Amino acid sequence: MISLKKYMDSTQSAEQEKSAPEPHRSLSETGIFTLAVNAYRSALREMGNCSVEACPALGQGLKQSLGQVEEKLAVDSSRATLEASETAAREQVLDWGRRTAAHYRQKTAEVKELLLVMARMAQSVGERDQRCAGQIGEVTSRLRTIASLEDLTEIRSSIERSAADLKTSLDRMAEEGKQAIAALRAEVTSYQSRLEEAEELASKDALTGLGNRAWVENQVEQRVGAGTVFSVAMVDIDNFKHVNDEQGHLVGDELLKQFAGELKSASRSTDLIGRWGGNEFILLLDAGLAVAEAQIERLRLWVCGNYDVKARSGPTKLKVEASIGLAEHQPGETVNEILARADAAMYAFKSAGHARGAANRS
């Protein structure tokens, strides 16, 4: 992936070494940087398109995610935004790659198993038909001998025996057919259950157990299509990078899991919660802004505070604060637009220094 951060570092170093830069040189470097940013944005778009072609089931989520990163770069190409976009794109592509590989492994195993089931059933039906064909053949041969009989009593007796044997064979065929159908139905039901489990697994975040980004985006898209009233909240754990840098990624992962658990505890049964990526989470509330604001304020008071984790030096407490941005869906607004507004509200809250409700948090 193109690293614009490295490009910026190199250009800044070069500028520091120049004692008297020429006027036209800065203009040239500015032009090169603009071209690099545009090429980076184009690469993000093409990566999204390719992911849809490679895996239609999971590619749309990555395409939308990379599209949002690309849209941010279109309005802000500052160093901080470039570094954040590079990190976000890398995490999203790596996560999509892992989920896509697991998705195709699962699908391959399921198709293979279904083919084996069909092969076993075909073999069973073939063996059954051979047995019944042999039995019917015996009855047919016996019926042919009746024509040579002269005793009416013997003829009647032979016909009765042949009819009884034929009925037995047909009854056995019907019963074995029912058993074969029942066995096939059971196999298909089992296959369907495993497929549903695989689809559910593909919709969950591996670390926290919450819904993953693609699943949440799909839920938002369904509500946009249905025209229902709903609100979206973006939740970001503040200063999470310091936790990873000072305590290590294992402690960071433990904090993410605990934070996700607190989000679930503080949410209502009708609220949908997902991990948006990194240290960001997303909530989908089937309510208007007034009700959603009250719920988010209650949730903020619950999830912010001290968390007990096992750090390198032993058990320790980490004080956690979170920035939350809320947006209610407006008529005619697209999925990307409502998500972008919630994201912007979250960053505005973070920039304001948590002015709202800061005195009430423990």
C-alpha positions as CSV (number, residue, x, y, z in Angstrom):
1,M,0.0,0.0,0.0
2,I,1.2,3.5,-0.8
3,S,2.7,5.2,2.4
4,L,2.0,8.9,2.2
5,K,3.4,9.3,5.7
6,K,6.8,8.2,4.5
7,Y,6.5,10.6,1.6
8,M,5.7,13.5,3.9
9,D,8.6,12.5,6.3
10,S,11.1,12.5,3.3
11,T,9.8,15.8,1.9
12,Q,10.0,17.5,5.3
13,S,13.6,16.2,5.9
14,A,14.6,17.4,2.4
15,E,13.1,20.9,3.1
16,Q,15.0,21.2,6.4
17,E,18.3,20.5,4.6
18,K,17.7,23.3,2.1
19,S,19.2,26.6,3.3
20,A,17.7,28.8,0.5
21,P,14.9,27.0,-1.4
22,E,14.0,28.4,-4.7
23,P,10.4,29.7,-5.2
24,H,9.5,27.3,-8.0
25,R,10.7,24.3,-6.0
26,S,7.9,24.5,-3.3
27,L,5.3,24.8,-6.1
28,S,6.7,21.7,-7.7
29,E,6.7,19.7,-4.5
30,T,3.1,20.8,-3.8
31,G,2.1,19.6,-7.2
32,I,3.8,16.2,-6.6
33,F,2.2,15.8,-3.2
34,T,-1.3,16.6,-4.7
35,L,-0.7,13.9,-7.4
36,A,0.4,11.4,-4.7
37,V,-2.8,12.1,-2.7
38,N,-5.0,11.7,-5.8
39,A,-3.2,8.5,-6.7
40,Y,-3.7,7.2,-3.2
41,R,-7.4,8.0,-3.3
42,S,-7.7,6.3,-6.7
43,A,-5.9,3.2,-5.3
44,L,-8.4,3.1,-2.4
45,R,-11.4,3.2,-4.8
46,E,-9.9,0.5,-7.0
47,M,-9.2,-1.7,-4.0
48,G,-12.8,-1.4,-3.0
49,N,-14.0,-2.3,-6.5
50,C,-11.7,-5.3,-6.7
51,S,-12.8,-6.6,-3.2
52,V,-16.4,-6.7,-4.5
53,E,-15.3,-8.7,-7.5
54,A,-13.2,-11.0,-5.4
55,C,-15.8,-11.7,-2.8
56,P,-19.3,-10.2,-3.4
57,A,-20.5,-11.4,0.0
58,L,-17.9,-9.4,2.0
59,G,-16.4,-7.0,-0.6
60,Q,-19.2,-4.4,-0.4
61,G,-18.4,-3.6,3.3
62,L,-14.7,-3.0,2.5
63,K,-15.6,-0.9,-0.5
64,Q,-17.8,1.3,1.6
65,S,-15.2,1.6,4.4
66,L,-12.4,2.5,2.0
67,G,-14.7,4.9,0.3
68,Q,-15.2,6.8,3.5
69,V,-11.5,6.9,4.0
70,E,-11.1,8.3,0.5
71,E,-13.8,10.9,1.1
72,K,-12.0,12.2,4.2
73,L,-8.9,12.6,2.2
74,A,-10.8,14.6,-0.5
75,V,-11.6,17.4,2.1
76,D,-8.5,17.1,4.4
77,S,-5.0,15.9,3.4
78,S,-3.3,17.0,6.6
79,R,-0.6,14.8,8.1
80,A,-2.9,13.6,10.9
81,T,-5.6,12.6,8.4
82,L,-3.1,10.8,6.2
83,E,-1.7,8.8,9.0
84,A,-5.2,7.9,10.3
85,S,-6.3,6.9,6.8
86,E,-3.3,4.7,6.2
87,T,-3.8,2.9,9.5
88,A,-7.5,2.5,8.9
89,A,-7.1,1.3,5.4
90,R,-4.5,-1.3,6.4
91,E,-6.6,-2.6,9.3
92,Q,-9.7,-2.8,7.1
93,V,-7.9,-4.7,4.2
94,L,-6.2,-7.1,6.6
95,D,-9.5,-7.8,8.4
96,W,-11.3,-8.3,5.1
97,G,-8.6,-10.6,3.9
98,R,-8.9,-12.8,7.0
99,R,-12.7,-12.9,6.8
100,T,-12.7,-13.6,3.1
101,A,-10.3,-16.5,3.5
102,A,-12.4,-18.0,6.3
103,H,-15.5,-17.4,4.2
104,Y,-14.3,-19.3,1.2
105,R,-12.8,-22.1,3.3
106,Q,-16.2,-22.5,4.9
107,K,-18.1,-22.4,1.6
108,T,-15.7,-24.9,0.1
109,A,-16.1,-27.4,3.0
110,E,-19.9,-27.0,2.8
111,V,-20.1,-27.6,-0.9
112,K,-17.8,-30.6,-0.6
113,E,-19.9,-32.1,2.2
114,L,-23.1,-31.6,0.2
115,L,-21.7,-33.3,-2.8
116,L,-20.7,-36.3,-0.7
117,V,-24.2,-36.4,0.7
118,M,-25.7,-36.4,-2.8
119,A,-23.2,-39.1,-3.9
120,R,-24.2,-41.3,-0.9
121,M,-27.9,-40.9,-1.6
122,A,-27.4,-41.7,-5.3
123,Q,-25.6,-44.9,-4.4
124,S,-28.3,-45.8,-1.9
125,V,-31.1,-45.3,-4.4
126,G,-29.2,-47.3,-7.0
127,E,-28.7,-50.2,-4.7
128,R,-32.4,-50.1,-3.7
129,D,-33.5,-50.0,-7.3
130,Q,-31.3,-53.0,-8.1
131,R,-32.8,-55.1,-5.3
132,C,-36.4,-54.2,-6.2
133,A,-35.7,-54.8,-9.9
134,G,-34.5,-58.2,-9.1
135,Q,-37.5,-59.0,-7.0
136,I,-39.9,-57.7,-9.6
137,G,-38.0,-59.7,-12.2
138,E,-38.6,-62.9,-10.2
139,V,-42.4,-62.1,-10.0
140,T,-42.5,-61.5,-13.8
141,S,-40.8,-64.8,-14.5
142,R,-43.3,-66.6,-12.3
143,L,-46.2,-64.9,-14.0
144,R,-44.9,-66.1,-17.4
145,T,-45.1,-69.7,-16.2
146,I,-48.7,-69.4,-15.4
147,A,-49.6,-69.5,-19.1
148,S,-48.4,-73.1,-19.3
149,L,-50.5,-74.3,-16.4
150,E,-53.7,-76.2,-17.0
151,D,-55.0,-76.5,-13.5
152,L,-57.2,-73.5,-12.7
153,T,-56.6,-74.0,-9.0
154,E,-52.8,-73.9,-9.5
155,I,-53.2,-70.8,-11.8
156,R,-55.1,-69.0,-9.1
157,S,-52.6,-69.9,-6.4
158,S,-49.7,-68.7,-8.6
159,I,-51.4,-65.4,-9.4
160,E,-52.1,-64.8,-5.7
161,R,-48.5,-65.6,-4.7
162,S,-47.2,-63.4,-7.5
163,A,-49.5,-60.5,-6.6
164,A,-48.5,-60.8,-2.9
165,D,-44.8,-60.8,-3.8
166,L,-45.2,-57.9,-6.2
167,K,-47.1,-55.9,-3.5
168,T,-44.3,-56.6,-1.0
169,S,-41.7,-55.4,-3.4
170,L,-43.6,-52.2,-4.2
171,D,-44.3,-51.6,-0.5
172,R,-40.6,-52.1,0.3
173,M,-39.7,-49.7,-2.5
174,A,-42.1,-47.1,-1.1
175,E,-40.8,-47.5,2.4
176,E,-37.1,-47.3,1.4
177,G,-37.9,-44.3,-0.7
178,K,-39.5,-42.6,2.3
179,Q,-36.4,-43.4,4.4
180,A,-34.1,-42.1,1.7
181,I,-36.1,-38.9,1.5
182,A,-36.1,-38.5,5.3
183,A,-32.3,-39.1,5.4
184,L,-31.7,-36.5,2.6
185,R,-34.0,-34.0,4.4
186,A,-32.1,-34.5,7.6
187,E,-28.8,-34.0,5.8
188,V,-30.0,-30.9,4.1
189,T,-31.4,-29.5,7.4
190,S,-28.0,-30.1,9.0
191,Y,-26.3,-28.4,6.1
192,Q,-28.6,-25.4,6.3
193,S,-27.9,-25.1,10.1
194,R,-24.2,-25.1,9.5
195,L,-24.5,-22.6,6.7
196,E,-26.5,-20.2,9.0
197,E,-23.9,-20.7,11.7
198,A,-21.2,-19.8,9.2
199,E,-23.1,-16.7,8.1
200,E,-23.5,-15.6,11.7
201,L,-19.8,-16.2,12.4
202,A,-18.9,-14.1,9.3
203,S,-21.0,-11.2,10.7
204,K,-19.2,-11.0,14.1
205,D,-16.0,-9.3,15.1
206,A,-13.5,-11.9,16.2
207,L,-12.1,-10.0,19.2
208,T,-15.2,-8.5,20.9
209,G,-18.0,-10.8,19.6
210,L,-20.0,-7.8,18.5
211,G,-21.4,-7.4,15.0
212,N,-18.6,-6.4,12.5
213,R,-18.6,-3.4,10.3
214,A,-20.2,-5.1,7.3
215,W,-23.0,-6.4,9.4
216,V,-23.8,-3.0,10.9
217,E,-23.7,-1.3,7.5
218,N,-26.1,-3.9,6.2
219,Q,-28.5,-3.1,9.1
220,V,-28.3,0.6,8.4
221,E,-28.9,0.0,4.7
222,Q,-32.0,-2.0,5.6
223,R,-33.4,0.8,7.7
224,V,-32.6,3.4,5.0
225,G,-34.5,1.3,2.5
226,A,-37.5,0.8,4.8
227,G,-37.7,4.5,5.6
228,T,-37.9,3.8,9.4
229,V,-36.8,6.3,12.1
230,F,-33.4,5.5,13.5
231,S,-30.2,7.1,14.9
232,V,-26.6,6.2,14.6
233,A,-23.9,6.7,17.3
234,M,-20.2,6.5,16.8
235,V,-18.1,5.7,19.9
236,D,-14.4,6.2,20.1
237,I,-12.1,5.3,23.1
238,D,-10.0,8.3,23.8
239,N,-6.2,8.0,23.9
240,F,-6.3,4.3,23.0
241,K,-3.0,4.5,21.1
242,H,-1.3,5.4,24.4
243,V,-2.6,2.2,26.0
244,N,-1.2,0.1,23.2
245,D,2.1,2.0,23.2
246,E,2.6,2.0,27.0
247,Q,0.9,-1.3,28.0
248,G,1.1,-3.4,24.9
249,H,-1.5,-4.7,22.4
250,L,-2.6,-7.6,24.6
251,V,-3.7,-5.1,27.2
252,G,-5.3,-3.0,24.5
253,D,-7.2,-6.0,23.2
254,E,-8.4,-6.8,26.8
255,L,-9.6,-3.2,27.2
256,L,-11.5,-3.4,23.9
257,K,-13.3,-6.6,25.0
258,Q,-14.2,-5.2,28.4
259,F,-15.4,-2.0,26.8
260,A,-17.5,-3.9,24.3
261,G,-19.1,-5.9,27.3
262,E,-19.9,-2.6,29.0
263,L,-21.5,-1.3,25.9
264,K,-23.7,-4.4,25.7
265,S,-24.7,-4.1,29.4
266,A,-25.7,-0.4,29.0
267,S,-27.6,-0.9,25.8
268,R,-31.2,-1.9,25.4
269,S,-32.3,-5.2,23.9
270,T,-33.4,-3.3,20.7
271,D,-30.1,-1.5,20.2
272,L,-27.6,-3.0,17.8
273,I,-23.9,-2.7,18.6
274,G,-20.9,-3.3,16.4
275,R,-17.2,-2.7,16.3
276,W,-16.5,-0.2,13.6
277,G,-12.7,-0.8,13.6
278,G,-9.8,-0.3,15.9
279,N,-11.0,1.5,19.0
280,E,-14.2,2.7,17.4
281,F,-17.7,1.2,18.0
282,I,-21.1,2.0,16.4
283,L,-24.6,1.8,17.8
284,L,-27.8,1.6,15.9
285,L,-30.9,2.8,17.8
286,D,-34.4,2.5,16.4
287,A,-35.4,5.9,17.8
288,G,-35.5,9.6,17.0
289,L,-32.9,12.1,18.3
290,A,-34.5,13.0,21.6
291,V,-34.8,9.4,22.8
292,A,-31.4,8.4,21.4
293,E,-29.7,11.4,23.2
294,A,-31.1,10.2,26.5
295,Q,-29.9,6.7,25.9
296,I,-26.5,7.7,24.7
297,E,-26.0,10.0,27.8
298,R,-26.9,7.1,30.1
299,L,-24.5,4.8,28.1
300,R,-21.7,7.4,28.3
301,L,-21.9,7.6,32.1
302,W,-21.9,3.8,32.3
303,V,-18.9,3.0,30.0
304,C,-16.6,5.8,31.1
305,G,-14.5,5.2,34.2
306,N,-11.9,2.8,35.5
307,Y,-11.2,-0.6,34.0
308,D,-9.2,-3.3,35.7
309,V,-6.6,-4.9,33.4
310,K,-3.6,-7.1,33.7
311,A,-0.7,-4.9,32.6
312,R,3.0,-5.7,32.3
313,S,3.6,-4.6,35.9
314,G,0.6,-6.5,37.2
315,P,-3.1,-5.7,37.8
316,T,-3.8,-2.0,37.2
317,K,-6.6,0.4,36.6
318,L,-7.0,2.4,33.4
319,K,-9.2,5.5,33.3
320,V,-11.2,5.4,30.1
321,E,-13.1,8.3,28.5
322,A,-15.0,8.0,25.2
323,S,-16.1,10.5,22.5
324,I,-19.6,9.8,21.2
325,G,-21.2,11.4,18.1
326,L,-24.9,11.0,17.4
327,A,-26.9,11.6,14.3
328,E,-30.6,10.9,13.4
329,H,-31.3,9.7,9.9
330,Q,-32.9,12.3,7.7
331,P,-35.3,11.5,4.8
332,G,-33.4,11.0,1.6
333,E,-30.1,10.5,3.3
334,T,-27.8,7.7,2.1
335,V,-26.0,5.2,4.3
336,N,-22.7,6.9,3.8
337,E,-24.2,10.3,4.6
338,I,-25.7,9.3,7.9
339,L,-22.5,7.5,8.9
340,A,-20.4,10.4,8.0
341,R,-22.5,12.8,10.0
342,A,-22.3,10.6,13.1
343,D,-18.5,10.3,12.6
344,A,-18.2,14.1,12.3
345,A,-20.2,14.6,15.4
346,M,-17.9,12.2,17.3
347,Y,-14.8,14.1,16.2
348,A,-16.5,17.4,17.1
349,F,-17.2,16.1,20.5
350,K,-13.6,14.9,20.9
351,S,-12.2,18.3,19.7
352,A,-14.5,20.1,22.2
353,G,-12.7,18.3,25.1
354,H,-15.8,16.5,26.3
355,A,-17.5,19.6,27.4
356,R,-20.9,18.0,27.6
357,G,-21.4,15.9,30.7
358,A,-17.7,16.0,31.8
359,A,-18.6,17.0,35.4
360,N,-20.8,13.9,35.8
361,R,-18.4,11.3,34.7
362,S,-16.4,9.2,37.2
